Amino acid sequence: MNKRHRVNGIIEQVPVSVYVLTTDNRRTIERCLKSLSWAEELVVVDSYSQDGTYDICKQYTDKVFRRKWTGHRDQYQYAADLTTRNWIMFVDADEEIPFTLAEEIRMELEGRSKDLDGYFIYRRTYYLGRWIQYGGWYPDGEIRLYRREKGRWEGGLHAKLVVDGKVGVLKNQYHHYTYGSISDQIQTIDKYSKIAADDLFQSGEKFSLFKLLFHPLFRCLKEYLLKSGFRDGLPGFIIIVSTMFYVFVKYAKLWELTHSTTPGPSSGEGIEKRPSGTTSSKPQPLGRESEGLTTSKKEKEDDTQ
């Protein structure tokens, strides 16, 4: 599937392995994979999607693996370890690599990349019919392209890519197509605020009334006023209100956890703790399964994009 061909003006494929993680991303996965056809290798790890995402992925690469979700750091690193090229790149299932960025990557790897071990790339987010240009969502970015032997995913809930070496910055941006609707956004806030609260609870953080009341206000001051989120119009206002709600609910759920460890009236048991370890077996492509213990981790706490 990796024959030489022209892709939006790129004639030769770029010697990069791209890996994608996905779960029920039918809305965005095809746009994502189409934008990656410039890469020599494409690896997809699907966490048992139920909406047809898996079948779509098989149309774009023969390196599709199915694995139960084991947390962000572990799942990211698992996918990275399946790649084979020297330079590798992580792309999320609701993201897109435009031609200008793909061409810049090709030129970088043919030029100054010999002096670098990774690249930081900025991201633009499309939300409620417009590209967001201010507030907490822009500018936004991460290290995404790096030498395979120089980068590792670290952390738990706040998993991030750490590169041991010099990191450059690319000029072009990748695109993020976030929530499909406000209902989708509310469901995501509920999901990730619970995961964030669980993480705080497991780390031993105590509930703080001050944080519950004032951290949402601090986010509003910082992102809506100081970072000019108001300039994004009504979408910008919805973003800051939903962000404040997320922060409030996260600490409210932490309070709930600290008050839910006493035995219940019927079960006589407290909250069941999750296993701290995970296991996995050798990956099996295209429908054959690799298993792992299922744990919960959050995708990105601060802005829940």
C-alpha positions, 0 to 999 in steps of 0.5 A: 500500500506504500507505493510511490504516488502523488499526494496533493503535490508530494510525489515521493512519500516521506520516510516517516511512520505515523501512528494513530489511536482511535475509538469510535471516531467514524466522524473524523477518522477518514479525513485523518487517514486521507491526510496521512497518505504521504507517510511511508508507514501508517500504524493504527491502534483501535480500541474495539470501536463499535461504529465502523471506525475499524473497517474504515482504518483497514482501507488505508493501511494493513497495519491496524491493531486492536487492543483494549484501552490501557491508559494514554501513556501506555497506549501511546507508547504501545503504538509508537513501539509498533512503528519501524521508521527512524522518524515517527509522528503521532496524530490523533483521530480527530486531527488532519495534516494539511499538505503545507505541513506534510511538505514542510516535514519532507523538506525538514527531513531532507535538511536540518533534521540531522541537527534535531531530535524532534519537532514542536508543531502548533495546532488550530482547532475548528469548533462550532463552524469557525477556526478558533484564534484566541483564548486557551485553545490557540495557540496550542501545540505539542511535540509530535514528530521525533526520532524513534529512539529519542522519544518516550511517553511519560506520565499518567493522566497527563501523558506527554511526549518527552524527547531526549535531545534538541527540538525544533519548531515547524511553521505550519500547523495541523488541524483539530476537528473537535466536538461534533456538537455541544452535546458531544462536548458535554459528554466529553466533559463528564467523562474526562472530569471524572477521570481527572478527579479519579487521578487527583484522588489516587494521587492523594490530593485533598479536596479544596473549597478554594479550588472549587470556587476560584479555579474556574474564575482564574481560567476565565480571567486568564483565557477569556480576558487576558488571552482575548477569548472574547474575540472568538465571538459566541463560540469563544464564550461557549468555550470559556463557560464549558471550561469553567464548568469542567474545572468546577465539576472536576473538583466537585467530583473529587469532593464526591470521591472523598465522601464516598469511601464509607460503606454504603447501606446495601453493599457494605463496601467502599469504592473498588480500587482499579488495578495499578498494573497493565499487561499486554500481549504480542500485537496481532494485525487486522482483526486478531486481538492483543489484550490488556487490562482496562484502566481509565486515563484522560486525554487532555485535562486543561482545555478538554478540546 
